[in-house]
Amino acid sequence: MPRWFRVLGLWLPVAVAVSAACGITYLGVQQSYRSNLNDPQVQLAEDGAARLDAGATPASVAGSPTVDIRESLAPFVLVFGADDSPIASSATLDNTSPSPPSGVLDAARKAGVNKVTWQPERGVRIASVSVAVKDGRVVLAGRNMREVEARIDRFGQLALLAWFAALVGTLLTGLLVERAAARLKRTEVA
């Protein structure tokens, strides 16, 4: 059997294991970054809904200052009526209050909470959490995902580089071990 076939036969299981380890690591880190992105919104939406249930005004729940969701990474709060009409907002996009995609608010009313990523405009992605209020209103808290997505992209590039380096490194190691074994075998024969 040629030396390359022996090396590849030993290396392929290692390559599969390295690929799986790099893939699992990437997915774990990506999911951690992405799920942590919702933490402020969960708190803002739940607290806002509780405040509305306790009699607070929508404007006090939305708060201020107004956040330009294209530029700012700051969290924002929107309050919608039972008919999905915007009641109060601390967010703007092109000088108007943004609205989530159709069905987001209804899903929050049915489940109590709804976590959604949406894109109101190209280049603007929002991680949002919507919480239903007892009277049918919905509090939506969101924030721009730009920085977290950039972090995920950078980590993805590093994971890809590590994967490639590990594959090349393990293949070269296999070749060196095979070469050393062949030399040892020739030495023993002579």
N, C-alpha and C positions, 0 to 999 in steps of 0.2 A: 504494500500500500504506500503511495507517495506520501512524503512528509507533510505536504500541505493538507491532505485529507485528514491525517491524524490530528494535526493542529486544529483544523476547523471542527473536527468531531468533538474535541475537548473544549474548544472555545465557544461554540454555539450555545450550550447551556449557560455558560457564564454570561454571554451577551444577553440572553433572555432575562437572566436574573438582574443584571445591571439595568437593563431597560425597564423592567418592572419596578425596581427600587427607585429609579429616577422619576418614573411616571407617578408612582404613589406619593413620593415626596412633593412633586410639583402640585398634584391635586390637593394634598393636605394643606400646603401653604396657601394655595390659591383660595381654597374654601375658608380657611381661617381669616385671611385678609378680607374676603368678601362678606363673611358673616359678621365680622367685627365692625364693618362699615355701617351696619344697621343699628348699632347700640345707641347712639344719641337719639335717633329717630324713634326707637321703641319708647324710650323714656319720655320724649316730648309728646308723642301721640297719646300714650297712655295717661300721662299727667294732664294733658289738654282735655281729653275726653272726661276724665274724672272731675276736672274743674267745671266743664260745661254742665255735667250732671249735677254739680253742686250749686249751679246758678250763675257762674261767671259769664261774662259777655264774650262773644266770639272774637271781638277786637282785642280783648285782654289776653285771650288764649293765643292768638296769632302773634301778638307782640310786635315789637319793632326793634331795630330798624329794618327797612326793607332790604332784602338780599337779591342782588342780580345773579340768578342761578347760572348764567353763562360764565361769569367771571369768579364768583365767590365759592369757596368751599364751606362756608358757614351753613349750618342747618337752618331750615325755614319751616314754617307751619302754615297750612291752609285749612280753613274750616268751610265745609260744604253743608248746605241745607239738605233736608230730606228729599228734595227734588233735584239734587246734584248741582244746584246753583251755588256759585262761590259767595260766601258770606263775609269772610275776612281772610286776609292774606299778608304774609310778611315776605312774599317772593314776587319777583317780576322777571319776565323774559320779553325783551323787546317792548318794554313799557306796558305790558299787560300781565295779569295774574295767570300763571300756567294752570292747566287742568290735566289730570291724569287721563290715560286712555279709557275708552268706554268699558264699563264693566268692573273697573277697579273698586269704585265706591260701593257698588251693589255686592261685590264679593266680600268686602269688609262688613257690610251689614249682615250678611248671611253667616259668616264665620266669626264675627266679632273683631277679627284683625286680618289684614291682608298685607303681605310684604311683596313688593313688586319693583322691578327695575324698569324704567321707561325712558324713552328718548323723545322729548318734546320737539327737538330740532336737531339737525345733524351736528354732531360734535358736542352735544349736551346730553349726558346720561345721568339719570337721577335714581338713587336708591331711596325708596320710600316705604313708609309703614303707615297704613291707614287703620284707625281704630274707630269703631262705631260708638255712637252715643245713644243712650236709651230712647231718645225721641226721634231717631232716624238721621240725625246729623252725623257727619263723619269728620274726624280730625286726621289730616294727612301731614306727616312730617317727612321731610326729605333733605337730601343734600347731593351736591355734585360729586360724581365718582372719579373725576379726572386724576387726582393724585393716587388713589388706591389702584386704579387701573394701570397707571404708569409704573407703580411699584410691582404689580403682578407681571407686567411685561418685562421689566428688568430681571425679576427673579426667573421668569421663563427663559430668558436668554442665557442666564447663568446655568440653569438646569440643563439646557441643551448643550452648552459648552462642556459641562461636567460629564454628561452622558457620552458625548463624542470622545472626550479625553479618556474616560474609563474604558470604552470599547477599544480604542487604539492601544491603550496601555496594556489591557489584558491580552490582546492579540499579539503584541510585541513580546510580552512576557512568555506567552505560549511558544512563540517561535524560538526565543532564546533557550527555553527549557528543552525543547525538542532538539535544538542544535547541540546543546551540551550533552544530552543523552546520546545522540549519535556519535559525538566525539568519544565519549566514555566507552561506548560499544566498540568503536574502532580500536581504542587503546587496549581493551580487554582481549580482542581478537589477535592483535599483534604481539 
